[in-house]
Amino acid sequence: MKMYLGIHQPTWLTRIPDIPLLLSHRRLAGRRTLPRAVTTWALDSGGFSELQLHGGWHTPAPSYVHAVRRYTTEIGNLAWCAPQDWMCEPHILKRTGLTVHEHQRRTVQNLLRLRDLAPELPWVPVLQGFTPPDYERCADLYERAGINLDAEPLVGVGSVCRRQHTAEVQQIMGTLAARGLRLHGFGVKISGLARYADALASSDSMAWSKRGRHVPGCTPSHRSESNCITFALAWHRQVQERLHPGTEPMAC
C-alpha cells in the first residue's frame, strides 16, 4: 500500500524526492509562482473546508480545471487529482442543508463535468456516504452514469477521516474492495490501517501535524513540530515500518 504524506507547504514538493505527497488545492490556489515537484504527488480539492466554510462549492468547475491544468504544467509529477466532491459527515450535511443522496449525486455529476471539460487530467472518482449501504449506493450511481469503477486505476473513499479506526469503516472498505476496486482512503491513520490496510491501494494522512502540535520544536524557530519537515519524515518512516516490518524504510 502506498502512503501519501499530507503536507501544508507547497515548497515541500521541491524538498522530498522519494515519498509521494498530497497537497490541497487551497494551498496552491492564487499563487503567482508554483514549485517544481521532485516527487509524485496528488491533489486534494479542499472540499471539506469549502463546504464547511460556505455550505457549498463556490469554485466553479471551469476555474478548478484551469488551476489543475496549471499545476500539471508548472509543478509536474501529478499522479491524480480529486474532484469537487461533497462530504457526508453529519455536521457537513447540516451546513449544506442537503441529504446524503444529494451529496452523492452532486459528487458523481461533478466528476462527469470535470472529465468532460478536461479528459486529459487524472481525475479519480470519489465515493461518498456515511453508512456501508450509502457507499454501495454511491458506487451504483457511478456505474449507472457510465463510470466503470473496477476499471479505474484508483477510487477514493471520503467521509471516513474522523472515524477511520471504526469497525464500520472497516466494513465499508472491505465491501468496496470485494467489488474489485483499487481504493484510496482519505485521511486514514495508523489505527485505521491496522484494521484494513490490505483493502487499500493507497492512503494519505496529516496525522503527523496534529501530533506535532504537542511536541516542542526541534529548533528555536519552531514553537512546535506541527509544520516541521524533519518531524513529518520521521513520522512517515515509522508508518512505513509498521506497515512493512523488517523492510528498508524509504529514503528521505
MARLOBA-912071 format. One record per residue (C-alpha): residue number from 1; residue in one letter; chain; x, y, z. Coordinates in Angstrom, 1 decimal. Layout:
  pos  code  unit      px      py      pz
  NUM     A     A       X       Y       Z
...
This chain:
  pos  code  unit      px      py      pz
    1     M     A     0.0     0.0     0.0
    2     K     A     1.3     3.5    -1.0
    3     M     A     1.2     6.0     1.9
    4     Y     A     0.9     9.7     0.8
    5     L     A     2.3    12.2     3.2
    6     G     A    -0.1    15.1     3.6
    7     I     A     1.7    18.4     3.6
    8     H     A     0.9    22.1     4.3
    9     Q     A     3.6    23.8     2.4
   10     P     A     3.9    23.7    -1.4
   11     T     A     7.7    24.2    -1.2
   12     W     A     8.0    20.7     0.3
   13     L     A     7.3    19.4    -3.2
   14     T     A    10.8    20.6    -4.0
   15     R     A    12.4    19.1    -0.9
   16     I     A    11.2    15.5    -0.6
   17     P     A    12.3    13.4    -3.6
   18     D     A    11.3     9.8    -2.6
   19     I     A     7.9    10.0    -0.9
   20     P     A     4.5    10.5    -2.5
   21     L     A     2.9    13.7    -1.2
   22     L     A    -0.7    15.0    -1.0
   23     L     A    -1.4    18.7    -1.1
   24     S     A    -4.7    20.7    -1.1
   25     H     A    -5.8    23.0    -3.9
   26     R     A    -6.5    25.6    -1.2
   27     R     A    -2.7    25.7    -0.5
   28     L     A    -2.0    26.3    -4.2
   29     A     A    -4.8    28.5    -5.5
   30     G     A    -3.9    32.0    -6.3
   31     R     A    -0.2    31.6    -6.0
   32     R     A     1.7    33.6    -8.6
   33     T     A     4.6    31.2    -8.7
   34     L     A     4.5    27.4    -8.2
   35     P     A     7.2    25.0    -7.1
   36     R     A     8.6    22.3    -9.4
   37     A     A     7.9    18.9    -7.9
   38     V     A    10.7    16.4    -7.4
   39     T     A     8.4    13.6    -6.4
   40     T     A     5.0    12.3    -7.4
   41     W     A     2.1    14.0    -5.6
   42     A     A    -1.7    14.0    -5.5
   43     L     A    -4.1    17.0    -5.3
   44     D     A    -6.9    17.2    -2.8
   45     S     A    -9.7    19.5    -3.8
   46     G     A   -10.1    21.0    -0.4
   47     G     A   -13.8    20.1    -0.4
   48     F     A   -14.2    19.6     3.3
   49     S     A   -13.0    23.2     4.1
   50     E     A   -15.1    24.6     1.2
   51     L     A   -18.3    23.0     2.3
   52     Q     A   -17.7    23.8     6.0
   53     L     A   -17.0    27.4     5.3
   54     H     A   -19.5    28.2     2.6
   55     G     A   -22.1    25.4     2.7
   56     G     A   -21.4    24.6    -0.9
   57     W     A   -18.8    24.8    -3.7
   58     H     A   -18.0    28.4    -4.6
   59     T     A   -15.3    27.4    -7.0
   60     P     A   -16.8    26.8   -10.5
   61     A     A   -15.7    23.6   -12.2
   62     P     A   -14.0    25.5   -15.1
   63     S     A   -11.9    27.5   -12.6
   64     Y     A   -10.9    24.3   -10.9
   65     V     A    -9.9    22.8   -14.2
   66     H     A    -7.9    25.8   -15.1
   67     A     A    -6.0    25.6   -11.8
   68     V     A    -5.3    21.8   -12.2
   69     R     A    -4.0    22.3   -15.7
   70     R     A    -1.6    24.9   -14.4
   71     Y     A    -0.4    22.6   -11.6
   72     T     A     0.1    19.8   -14.2
   73     T     A     2.2    22.1   -16.4
   74     E     A     4.1    24.2   -13.8
   75     I     A     4.5    21.7   -10.9
   76     G     A     4.6    18.5   -12.8
   77     N     A     4.6    14.9   -11.5
   78     L     A     0.8    15.0   -10.6
   79     A     A    -0.3    11.4   -10.1
   80     W     A    -4.0    12.1    -9.7
   81     C     A    -6.5    14.8    -8.6
   82     A     A    -9.6    14.6    -6.6
   83     P     A   -12.9    16.1    -7.9
   84     Q     A   -15.0    18.7    -6.2
   85     D     A   -16.8    16.1    -4.1
   86     W     A   -19.4    16.5    -1.4
   87     M     A   -18.5    15.1     2.0
   88     C     A   -21.3    13.3     4.0
   89     E     A   -20.4    13.8     7.7
   90     P     A   -23.5    14.9     9.7
   91     H     A   -22.2    18.3    10.5
   92     I     A   -21.4    19.0     6.8
   93     L     A   -24.9    17.9     5.9
   94     K     A   -26.3    20.3     8.5
   95     R     A   -24.2    23.0     7.0
   96     T     A   -25.4    22.4     3.4
   97     G     A   -28.9    21.5     4.3
   98     L     A   -28.9    18.6     1.8
   99     T     A   -29.2    14.9     2.1
  100     V     A   -26.6    12.2     1.7
  101     H     A   -28.2    11.1    -1.6
  102     E     A   -28.0    14.7    -3.0
  103     H     A   -24.3    14.9    -1.9
  104     Q     A   -23.6    11.7    -3.7
  105     R     A   -25.5    12.8    -6.8
  106     R     A   -23.5    16.1    -6.9
  107     T     A   -20.2    14.2    -6.4
  108     V     A   -20.9    11.9    -9.4
  109     Q     A   -22.1    14.8   -11.6
  110     N     A   -19.0    16.8   -10.8
  111     L     A   -16.7    14.0   -11.9
  112     L     A   -18.6    13.8   -15.2
  113     R     A   -18.4    17.5   -15.6
  114     L     A   -14.6    17.7   -14.9
  115     R     A   -13.9    14.8   -17.3
  116     D     A   -16.0    16.5   -19.9
  117     L     A   -14.0    19.7   -19.5
  118     A     A   -10.6    18.2   -19.2
  119     P     A   -10.5    14.5   -20.1
  120     E     A    -6.7    14.6   -20.2
  121     L     A    -6.4    15.2   -16.5
  122     P     A    -6.1    12.3   -14.0
  123     W     A    -9.4    12.8   -12.1
  124     V     A   -10.3    10.0    -9.7
  125     P     A   -13.8     9.1    -8.7
  126     V     A   -14.5     9.5    -5.0
  127     L     A   -17.2     7.5    -3.2
  128     Q     A   -19.1     9.4    -0.6
  129     G     A   -21.6     8.3     2.1
  130     F     A   -21.7     7.5     5.8
  131     T     A   -23.1     4.0     6.3
  132     P     A   -22.0     0.9     4.4
  133     P     A   -25.1     0.9     2.2
  134     D     A   -24.5     4.6     1.4
  135     Y     A   -21.2     3.8    -0.2
  136     E     A   -22.5     0.9    -2.3
  137     R     A   -25.3     3.1    -3.5
  138     C     A   -22.7     5.8    -4.5
  139     A     A   -20.8     3.1    -6.4
  140     D     A   -24.0     2.1    -8.2
  141     L     A   -24.6     5.8    -9.1
  142     Y     A   -21.2     5.9   -10.8
  143     E     A   -21.9     2.7   -12.7
  144     R     A   -25.3     4.0   -13.9
  145     A     A   -23.6     7.2   -15.1
  146     G     A   -21.3     5.1   -17.2
  147     I     A   -18.2     5.1   -14.9
  148     N     A   -16.8     1.6   -14.7
  149     L     A   -15.2     1.8   -11.3
  150     D     A   -13.4    -1.5   -11.3
  151     A     A   -11.6    -0.3   -14.5
  152     E     A   -10.4     2.9   -12.8
  153     P     A    -6.8     3.0   -11.6
  154     L     A    -7.9     4.4    -8.3
  155     V     A   -11.2     5.2    -6.5
  156     G     A   -11.2     7.5    -3.4
  157     V     A   -13.2     6.8    -0.3
  158     G     A   -14.3    10.0     1.5
  159     S     A   -16.0    11.0     4.8
  160     V     A   -14.0     8.4     6.8
  161     C     A   -11.2    10.5     8.3
  162     R     A   -12.7    11.3    11.7
  163     R     A   -13.9     7.7    12.2
  164     Q     A   -11.3     5.8    10.2
  165     H     A   -10.5     3.5    13.1
  166     T     A   -14.0     2.1    13.5
  167     A     A   -15.4    -1.4    12.6
  168     E     A   -18.0     0.4    10.4
  169     V     A   -15.3     1.9     8.2
  170     Q     A   -13.5    -1.4     8.1
  171     Q     A   -16.7    -3.0     6.8
  172     I     A   -17.0    -0.2     4.2
  173     M     A   -13.5    -0.7     2.9
  174     G     A   -13.8    -4.5     2.8
  175     T     A   -17.1    -4.4     0.9
  176     L     A   -15.8    -1.9    -1.7
  177     A     A   -12.5    -3.9    -2.1
  178     A     A   -14.6    -7.0    -2.7
  179     R     A   -16.1    -5.2    -5.7
  180     G     A   -12.6    -5.2    -7.2
  181     L     A   -11.9    -1.5    -6.7
  182     R     A    -8.4    -0.1    -6.1
  183     L     A    -9.1     2.2    -3.1
  184     H     A    -7.5     5.3    -1.8
  185     G     A    -8.5     6.1     1.8
  186     F     A    -8.6     9.8     2.5
  187     G     A    -7.2    10.7     5.9
  188     V     A    -6.7     7.1     7.1
  189     K     A    -4.2     6.9    10.0
  190     I     A    -2.4     4.1    11.7
  191     S     A    -5.4     2.9    13.7
  192     G     A    -7.4     2.5    10.5
  193     L     A    -4.5     1.0     8.6
  194     A     A    -4.2    -1.6    11.3
  195     R     A    -7.7    -2.8    10.5
  196     Y     A    -7.9    -2.7     6.8
  197     A     A    -4.6    -1.7     5.0
  198     D     A    -4.9    -4.9     2.9
  199     A     A    -8.1    -3.4     1.4
  200     L     A    -6.4    -0.2     0.2
  201     A     A    -4.1     0.6    -2.7
  202     S     A    -3.1     3.8    -1.1
  203     S     A    -4.0     6.3     1.7
  204     D     A    -2.9     9.7     3.0
  205     S     A    -2.6    11.3     6.3
  206     M     A    -1.5    14.6     8.0
  207     A     A    -1.7    13.0    11.5
  208     W     A     2.0    13.9    12.0
  209     S     A     1.0    17.6    12.1
  210     K     A    -1.7    17.1    14.7
  211     R     A     0.7    15.1    16.8
  212     G     A     3.4    17.7    16.3
  213     R     A     1.3    20.4    17.9
  214     H     A     2.1    18.8    21.3
  215     V     A     5.8    18.3    20.7
  216     P     A     8.3    21.1    21.5
  217     G     A    10.1    22.5    18.4
  218     C     A    13.4    21.0    17.3
  219     T     A    14.9    24.4    16.7
  220     P     A    14.5    27.8    18.4
  221     S     A    12.4    29.0    15.4
  222     H     A     9.9    26.1    15.8
  223     R     A     7.4    26.6    18.6
  224     S     A     6.1    23.1    17.9
  225     E     A     6.7    20.3    15.4
  226     S     A     3.3    20.8    13.6
  227     N     A     5.0    22.2    10.5
  228     C     A     8.4    20.6    10.6
  229     I     A     9.7    18.6     7.6
  230     T     A    12.1    16.5     9.8
  231     F     A     9.3    15.5    12.1
  232     A     A     7.0    14.7     9.2
  233     L     A     9.6    12.5     7.5
  234     A     A    10.3    10.7    10.7
  235     W     A     6.6    10.0    11.2
  236     H     A     6.3     8.7     7.7
  237     R     A     9.3     6.3     8.2
  238     Q     A     7.6     5.0    11.4
  239     V     A     4.4     4.4     9.5
  240     Q     A     6.2     2.5     6.7
  241     E     A     8.0     0.3     9.3
  242     R     A     4.7    -0.5    11.0
  243     L     A     3.0    -1.4     7.7
  244     H     A     6.0    -3.4     6.4
  245     P     A     8.0    -4.6     9.4
  246     G     A    11.6    -5.6     8.6
  247     T     A    11.8    -3.7     5.3
  248     E     A    14.2    -0.9     4.5
  249     P     A    12.4     2.5     5.0
  250     M     A    12.0     4.8     2.0
  251     A     A    14.9     7.2     1.6
  252     C     A    14.2    10.8     2.6
